Amino acid sequence: MLENTLKKLAATDPKKMITYPLIVFLVAVLILAIHFPNLGTDLKGGVVVTLHGENVDAKEVEGLLKQENFDVVVREVKSITGDAKVEIRASTDVNVQRIIELVKSKYPDVMISQTQFGPSLSRTAQEQSLKAVSLAFLGMAVVVFLFFRVPVPSLTVIFSAFSDMTIALALMSIFGLELTQATIAALLMLIGYSVDSNILLTTKLLRRKEDTVEDAYFSAVSTGFTMSTTTLGALASLWILSQAEVIDMIAIVLIFGLLADFMNTWILNAGVLRWYIQRGEKR
């Protein structure tokens, strides 16, 4: 069944293969224009009050603080070692001492720690994150151009990676995931995954040994799908089994990006390459 589907895809008009992923990309851009993912505390600044205790209930704590009109986010998280704790996240202008007093009145034996991310520290984190993404893209673009030395295929590989990140960000916005240093790290990792599959496809088609472009495409897809599905399987297992929030966030963002990469590599990039090769053959 998969083989027949791939053969039909290989026979699809290149212009149609290019159009559909571009529509998805534009929808993702529209979603981000309407609602960009909220910044996490480590990027926007704020206070994190952590409660350590076996009997602490996140919903009870949230209800207690909401009654006092505190604008906070309360959630239960687990560390890499599996230890459960409750985190209260709030803006820097919140009365932290009052929050601690309310929590102590409900849970006298709870252990409390707090971490504050000041505006200057958060601004530095934002600048460093933006610089990291920019340098990663610049480095990737240079390597791709040096490798292929042909503008159209090179630009398509770069655009595919950008589209993967854009769609992943849009899905983060839809599902309410915050943009944190951990998710930015996942987006940077996504550049490597995207370029990997795109270079495989581009190399197969431009330097093909098969008789036709369709045969070369089918050969690349057979290898690429195996690579991507095994990676997705590993990430899905990590997301399901992990008890650490940071690992969960990295895994789910990579899953979003790899799902987008299926479309951008094997449909968009393949469509552009087929059109590019056909145009060259007509000359």
N, C-alpha and C positions, 0 to 999 in steps of 0.2 A: 504493500500500500504506500509506504513512504517512498519507495523507489519510483512508483508511478507518479506520485505527486511531484517529486523532484524533476522528473523528465518533463512533466507539463510545465513546470516553472522554467526549465531551461529553454522551452520552446515559446515562452511568452514574449510578446513584443517588448523590446527594451524600454520604449517610452512609458509603457504601463508600469513596468518594474520600477522605474524612476519616480513616477507620479505618486503612487500610494505612500511610500515612506516619507516623501516630502510633505504630504498632507498631514501625516502623523506628527512630523517635526513641527510644522506650523501650529498645530493644535497644542503641542507641548509648550511652545513659545507663548501662545495665548494664555494658557493656564498660568504660566510663571508671571506673565504681565499682570494678570488679575490677582494672583495670590502666590507670592514667592514663599518657599518654606521659612518658617519662623527660625530665628537664630537661637541656638542653645545658650545656656548661661555662660559657658566658657568663651563665647564670641560676643555676646551683647552686654555682659556684665550682670551682676546680681549676687544673691546669697544662696548657699545651699546648706540647709540644716539637716544633718544626718542623725537618725534615731536607731540605736542598736539595742534590740531587745526581742525576745522570742514571742512575746504576746502583743506586740505593737501592730495594730490594724490600720492600714493606709486609709481606708474609707472612713473609719472613725475619726482619725486625725484630721482628714480633710473636712468632714462635717463640723468638727469642733472649731476649726479655724474659720470656716465660712460663716459660722454663726456670729463671729466677731468681725465679719466683713473684711477678712484678709484676702487679698488677691494673690493666691498661691497655687502652685501645682504640686500635688502630693502623689507619689507613686512608690510602689515596692520594687526594689531592685536586688539583684544577686551579684555578688562578686565572683571573680574567677574561681575562688575556692569553694563557692556554693553557699557562702554565708548570706542570709537574708537581712535586709535593712530597709528602712523607709527614708526617702529623701523628700524634703520640703524645699521647693525652689521658689524664690521670690525676687523682686527687684531690690536694688540697693537702698531705696528709701524706706523699706519696711522696718517696723519695730521688732527686731529679732529677739530682744529680751522678753517682750510680751508673748511672742510665739513660744519661747522656751518655757515661760511660766505656765501657759495654757497646757502644753504637752505634759509638763511635770505634774500638773493637777490631775491629769487623767492617768498617767503612767509614772508614778513616783520613782520607780527603780530603773527607768530607762537611762541609757548612756547617750549623751548628746555631744555632737561635734559640729562645728560650722566652718565653712569655707567661703571666703568672699572674693569675688572677681571684680576688681575696680575698673572704672571706665578706661583708664590708660592701658591696663593690661589687656583688656578685651579688644581695644583698638589695635594694639600691637598684634594680637592673635589674628585679627581680621586681615591686617596688612600682610602678615607672613603667609597666611593661607592663600590670599590672592596672588602673592608673588610665587608661591610654590606651584599653583595651577598654571600660571602664565609661563614659568620656566619649563614646566613639564611639557606643555604644548609646543613651546618653541623648540625644545630639544627633540621632541618627536617629529616635528615638521622638518627640521634639518636632516635628521637621519633618513626619513622617508624620501626626501628630495635627492639626497646623495645616493640612495639605494636604487631608485628607479630612473632618475634624471629625465622624467617625462612629466610635464605639468598636470595634464588632466587626471591620470591615475593617482598621482601624488596628492593632488588637492581633494580627490574623492576619498582617499584614505583618511585625510585630516578631517574632512567634513563628517565622515562616518563616526569618528571618535567624538567629535563635538556633539553630534546628534545623540549618541549614546548617553553622554553626560546630561544633555538637556532633557531627554525623556526620563532619565532616572530622577532628576530634580523635580520634574513635573509629577511623577508618581509619588515622590516624597511629600509633595504638597497635597496631593489627593488623599493620602493615607495619614496625614498629620505628623510626619516625622520631622524632627528638628534638624537644622543644619548645624552640625557640631564639628569639632576637630576630627572626631572619629569618622564621621560620614564624609568629610572632605578627603581624608586618607583613602577611603573606599573609592571615591571618585577618581583620585589619582591612580589607584591600582587599576581602575577600569580602562584608563588610557592604554596600559600595557596589554590587557586582554583584547581590547578592540583592535589595536594595531596588529597584534599577532594573527588574528583570523583574516584581517584584510590583506596583510602582506602575503599570506598563504594563497588567497584567491587571486590577487593581482599577479603574483609570480606564475601561478599555474596557467593563467589565461594569456599573459603577455609572452611567456617563454614556453608555450605549450609544445609538447611532443606528440600530442594526440592529433588525429586527422581534423577534427572540427572543434569550434569553440564550445559547443554543447557537451562534447565528450570531456573536454578539459574542465568545464564547469562541474560536471557530474563527479569527476574524479576529486576535485577540490572539496566539494560539498561532503562527499563520503568521509574524507579525513576530518574536515572542519566540524561537522556535526558530532562526530565521535568525541573530539576534543571538548567542544562546548557543553555537550550533554553530561559528560563525566564531571566537568567543573561545576555545572549546575547541581548535579546530584550531591557532590561534596558540600557545596554551599548550603543546599537545602537541609542536609543532615546537620551541618553546623548550626544553622538557625533553629532547627527543631530541638536539638539536644543541648545547646549551650545554655548556661544559666547566668552568663555575664551579659549585661546590657550592651556594653561596648562592642562585644563580638557579635551580638544579635544585630546591632545597627549596621556594622560593616558588612555582614553576610547579606542582609536584606537589600541594601543599596547595590551590592554587586549582582545580586539576582535580578533586580530591576534593570541594571545596565546590560547584563548579558542577554536578557530577553530582548531588549532593544537592539542589541548587536546582531542577533539572528536576522532581524529584518534589514538592518542597515548594511550588513556585509553581504548576505546571500541574495538579497533582492535589490537594494539601492546600488551598491557598489557593482554587483554583477550586471545590472542593467546599464550603468554608465560604461563599464568596460566592454560589454557587447556592442553598444552603440559606437564606442571609440574604435574598436577593431573593425566593425563593418564599414565605418566611414573611411578608415585607412585602406581597406581592401578595394573600395570603389575608386580610389584615386589612381 
